[in-house]
Amino acid sequence: MPEALSTYSIKTQWICIGIYFFLSSYTGFSQSKVKLKRKITTDSVLDFQVNIINPSQHTGTISKKDGSFEVFVSKGDELIFYGDGL
């Protein structure tokens, strides 16, 4: 009987280790955001600000008068650019 108890204990330890690695890799992927710094350039002078939206991260920003902006992104994210003159 004690042999079955030790097998159960070993299986439980391996399951706990597996759950730990699964959760640690999940949080590792969620931390892979980087700040994207870019500038919108056009043929004409921008006289309005552009909204930049990242729907995947539920964040966004507004460009400065010179067209520059910063927004957090992860690999595979898509950005939406919205403005009155676009």
C-alpha positions in Angstrom: 0.0 0.0 0.0 2.7 2.6 0.7 4.0 2.1 -2.8 0.8 3.3 -4.3 0.8 6.3 -2.1 4.3 7.3 -3.2 3.3 6.9 -6.9 0.3 9.2 -6.2 2.6 11.7 -4.6 5.0 11.7 -7.5 2.2 12.2 -10.1 0.8 15.1 -8.0 4.3 16.7 -8.0 4.6 16.4 -11.8 1.1 17.9 -12.3 2.0 20.8 -10.1 5.3 21.3 -12.0 3.4 21.2 -15.3 0.8 23.8 -14.1 3.6 26.0 -12.9 5.4 26.0 -16.2 2.2 26.6 -18.1 1.3 29.6 -16.0 4.8 31.0 -16.1 4.9 30.8 -19.9 1.5 32.5 -20.1 2.6 35.4 -18.1 5.8 35.6 -20.1 4.0 36.0 -23.3 1.7 38.7 -21.9 4.8 40.7 -20.9 6.2 41.0 -24.4 4.8 44.4 -25.1 7.1 47.1 -26.6 6.6 50.8 -27.0 6.4 51.6 -30.7 7.6 55.1 -31.6 6.8 56.3 -35.1 5.9 59.3 -37.1 3.1 59.8 -39.6 4.3 61.4 -42.8 2.2 62.8 -45.6 2.6 64.8 -48.8 0.9 67.8 -47.2 1.2 69.3 -43.7 -0.9 67.6 -41.1 -3.2 70.2 -39.5 -5.1 67.7 -37.4 -4.2 65.0 -34.9 -4.7 61.3 -35.8 -6.1 58.7 -33.4 -4.0 55.5 -33.2 -5.9 52.5 -31.7 -4.6 49.1 -30.8 -7.7 46.9 -30.4 -5.7 43.9 -29.3 -4.3 45.7 -26.3 -7.4 47.9 -25.7 -5.2 51.0 -25.8 -4.6 53.9 -28.1 -3.1 57.4 -28.4 -3.3 60.6 -30.4 -0.5 61.8 -32.6 1.3 65.0 -31.9 1.1 68.0 -34.3 4.3 66.9 -36.0 2.8 63.4 -36.6 4.9 61.5 -34.0 3.2 59.0 -31.7 4.0 56.2 -29.2 1.8 53.2 -28.5 2.4 49.8 -26.8 2.2 46.8 -29.2 2.9 43.0 -29.2 3.8 40.9 -32.2 0.8 40.4 -34.5 -1.1 43.4 -33.2 -2.8 45.6 -35.8 -3.2 49.4 -35.5 -6.1 51.5 -36.7 -5.5 55.1 -37.7 -8.4 57.4 -37.6 -8.6 61.1 -38.4 -11.0 63.6 -40.0 -8.7 64.0 -43.0 -7.9 60.3 -43.6 
